[in-house]
Amino acid sequence: MLAETVERVSPPVARDRVLVVTGRVHAAAVRRALPRFPRAGLVVEPEPRNTAAAIALAALHIARREPDAVMAVLPSDHAIGDVGVFRRDLALALDIAARSSALVTIGIPPTHPETGYGYIRLGPPVPGTRGRALAARGFIEKPPRARAAALIADGDVLWNSGIFAWRVDTILAALRAHLPDVVGPLERGGGRALARVYRRLPAISIDRGVLERAAAVVTVRARFPWSDVGSWAALAALWAGNNGRNAVRGLAVPIDSRGCLVDSPERLVAILGVDDLVVVDTPDALLVCRKDRAQDVRLVVDELRRRRLGRYL
């Protein structure tokens, strides 16, 4: 999926201007996945500190080369259909960012009450975009299911895809205004001191740290098929073609069961008379949950940490 993400951004982004930001522990795997990717285009985080730090690190890297640049930010775990439409939507986001001081995000029309995504409240249309871009009136981060359903019923909301566009000087100014504890140390200390500086940065998302506080945020309404492959439920839809069949990898025997995902590369898993479950078997742990709660796996992670069972993470 990383290689697909790099491939789909060109055009509108020139291939030699693509950066990949990754953690130190994944750097070797990224090089294997992108064997022809220039080493100078790989920006390595000493350790994960959430998206605000990663974006600040990339923005400073770009600013040193081209202070007037416009940058796009794209997660590498998205499944996107109709690449041509995606490129046109991204080009519009980049154009709006280049001509204004707005922070631009691409919003996805919601299809169901999803608790794992952020929601964007929509304001008036941006002039000159034929209604394809709108002001963002506010952000709601991962609401409970009942509120997500109410937001969709009320209309005028989009899912926040995590795909952004902005001028480098605009995002750096926003970071200085809203997250000086993130960007300040990076501006003052780099090079050999980066690892020491980085581990002390606050771990906060760009959404919470900047977008929710910024005055000028614009959303481009996406017209391309999109899936955030960040949960087992999303992966199930891709594996099974979203048609109600079971999605199976490994050894599984489903009987009188529909819409389940089973990932069991080592042991045999049998499911009988159940619907819409996620079953993930690993050598040291077993996960079973309803598909509509797959985004809440983070609650299990929190509980494991609370119980000091970090060896299972």
N, C-alpha and C positions, 0 to 999 in steps of 0.2 A: 504493500500500500504506500510505503514511503516513495518507492520508485514511481508509482503512478501519480502521486502528488507532485513530484518534481516535473514529471512529463507534462501534466495538464496545465501548468501555469505559463508555458511558453508556446505561443504568445498568450497574453500581452507582455509578460516579463521576459527579457532577454535571458537566454540560458546561462550566459556567463555572469549574470547578476543574481543568481539564485544562491541563497545561503541555507544551510541546514543546521539548526541548533539542536544539539543532543547532549545527553549526560555523558560523563566520563566512562561509566560502565557500559554504555551502548555504542561508544565511538567505533570500536572495531567492527561491530555488527553492521553499523551504518556504512562503513567503507566497503564491506563485503556486498551489501545490498546495492551500493552505487559504485561499482568498480571504476567507472570512467569519470566520476565526479571529481573536480579539482580539489585538492587538499586545502587550498586557501579558502574554499567555500564552506568548510566545516568549522562551525563555532562550537566549542566544547564547554559546557557548564561543569565546573568542578563538582557540583552536587545539585540535586533538584531543589529549587526554591520557588516553584510555581511560575505562572505565566508572566507576571509583571517583571520579575527579574530576567527571565529569558528574553522577553521583548526588549527590555532596556539594554541588555548586553548586545543584542542584534542591532538595535537602533544606533548605539554608539559606534559599533563596528562600521555600519554604513556611513554614518556622519563623518567619520574620519576620511572616507574616500570621496563622498559626494554629499555635502551638507544640504543641498537642495533636493535630494532624492525623495521620491514617493515610494513607500514600502507597503507590501501586502503581507499579512500574517495568515498562514494556513496550517491547521493541524494535519498530521499525517495519517490519522485513523478514520478518514471520511471515505465513504463509498459514494461516488458522484456519477450519475448518468448524464448523457448528452453533454459531452465535453465542449462542444461548440457553443451551446447556450451558456454553460458555466463561464467560458472565457469572455463572452459578451457581457455577462453580469459583472464579472470581476473588472473588466475594462471600464465599465460605468462607475464602479466604486472607486477605482483609481483616478478617474477623471474628476469626480466630485472632490476627492481628497486633494488633488493637485490644484484645483481652482478655489479652494476655500480653506478655512481653518478648522473644518469639521473632522471629527473622528468618525469613520464610516465602518459600519458592520453590515454583513449580509444576513438577512433574516429569512427564515424558512416558514412557509405557511404550515401551521400545525395540523396534524391529521388525527391526533388522539391526545387525551390528557396524559402528558409525560412528566414524571416527577424528576427526571434526571437532567432536564435542560433548563436554561434560563429563558425567560420570556421578555419580550420587548413591547412596551406600550407604544402605539403609533400616534403621531401627531399629524400636522398638515403636510401635504405634498411639497416637495422641493421644486421650486419653479424651474422649468426647462427640462424636466426629466419625464414628462408625460405620465406622471403618477407612479413611476417605477421606484422612486426614492422618496422617503418620508422622514420628517423629523422624529426622533425618538423622545417620547415623553417620560420614560422611566423604565427601569429594569426590575424584574422580579426573579430572584435567583432560586431555582429548584423548589418550586412551591409544593405543598402537600397535594395529594391527588384531587381532593375536593376543590381546592382553590384553582388548580390547573384546569379542571373541567369548567369552573365558573368563568375563568379568563377566556377560554375558547368560546363558550356560549355567548359572552358579551361581545366578542369580535374585536377587531382592531388590535390584535397581538400577533407577533411572530416569534418563533423560536430563535434564540440567539445561537447562530451556527459556530461562533468562535472564529469566523473568517473576517479579517479586518483589513482596512486600507487607511493610510494617513501619510501626511508628509513627515519626514524624519524630524524636522524642527518642531512640528506640532506635537508629536507624541513625546518628545523629550521635554518640551515646555510643560505639557500636562503631567508628566512624571515628576518634574521638579515642583510643580504646584501641589500635587496631591500625594505623591509618594517620595518625598525627598530622602527618606531613609533607605530607599531602594536605589535610586539613580545616583545620589550624591556620592556614596562610597565607590561606586563603579567609575564615576568620572574622576575621582581623586586618586584612586589606586587601581592599577591594572598590572598587566605583565606578570612578573613572578609573584606579585602580591595578590593576584586575583583569587587564588584558592582561599587564602586567609580572609580576604574581604568578603568573598561570596558566602561563606558559611554563616556569616553574621547578619546577612540580609533578612528582612522579614519575608516570610513565605505567604504571599497574597496573590490572588488572581488579578489580571488586568481589568476584569469586569468589575469586581468589587472595589479595587483600589483606584481606578481611573474613570471608567465609563459611567459608573453610577454617580460620579461626582462632577463630571464634565458638563459644561454649559451647552456645547454644540456637538450633538451626536446625530448622525444621519443613518438611516437603514435603507439598504437596497433590497427590495422584495425579490427573493430568488425565484427563478423560473425553471430550474433544473431539478431532476430527482436527486434526493440527498438522504444519506443515512449516516449517523454518527455511530461507527462501530465501536462504541465505548461500553457496551453492555452485552451480556449474553443474549438478551432478548433481541437486540438489533442484529446480532450475528445469526440467530435462529432464522430471522426473516430472510437474510441473504442466502443461507445454506438451503433453506426449503423453498425459496422462491415466493415466500409470502402467500402460500396457497393452502395453509392448514396442515400440510404434511409434517411429519416429524423430521427434524434435522439431526442427523446422527454422524458422529465421527468416532471411529474405533469400534469397539465390541458392544453392541446393544441389540436387545430383542424387544421391540415395542409390540404389544398386543392390545388391541381395542383402545388405542391411545392416539390422540391427535394433537398437533401443534406443540409438541415437546421438543426440547433440545437435549441431546445426550452427548457428552464429550467424555469418552472413556477409552484412552489409548491402550490401557494395560489389562484391566479386568472386565469381565462380562457384567453388563448392567441390564436387567430386565425391568420393564415398566408395564404394568397391567391395569387397564381401565382408568387411566388418568389423562387429563388434558392440560395443556398449557403450563407444563412444568419445565424447569431448567435443572438438569442433573449433571454435575461436573465432578468426575472422579479423578483424583490425583494420588500419588503414592502416600501422601501423609494426611489427606483431608478429603472430605466429601461434602459438596454443596448441593442442597435441594431447596428450591424455592419456586414460588409461582412466577411465571414469566413477567407479570405486571409489577412484580417487586424486584426485578433483576437490578434496577438502578440502586436499590437500597442495600446492595452488598457492602457498601461503605459502612453501614451500621455494624456488620459483622467484624469488619476491620477495626472499627473503633472499640468494639467489645474485646477483641483479642488483645489489643493494646492495653485496655484497662485491666485485663486479667494477666498481663505480662506473658502472653503467649505469642510473642513476636516470631518465634521459630516457624509458625504456620503462615506467616504473611508472604 
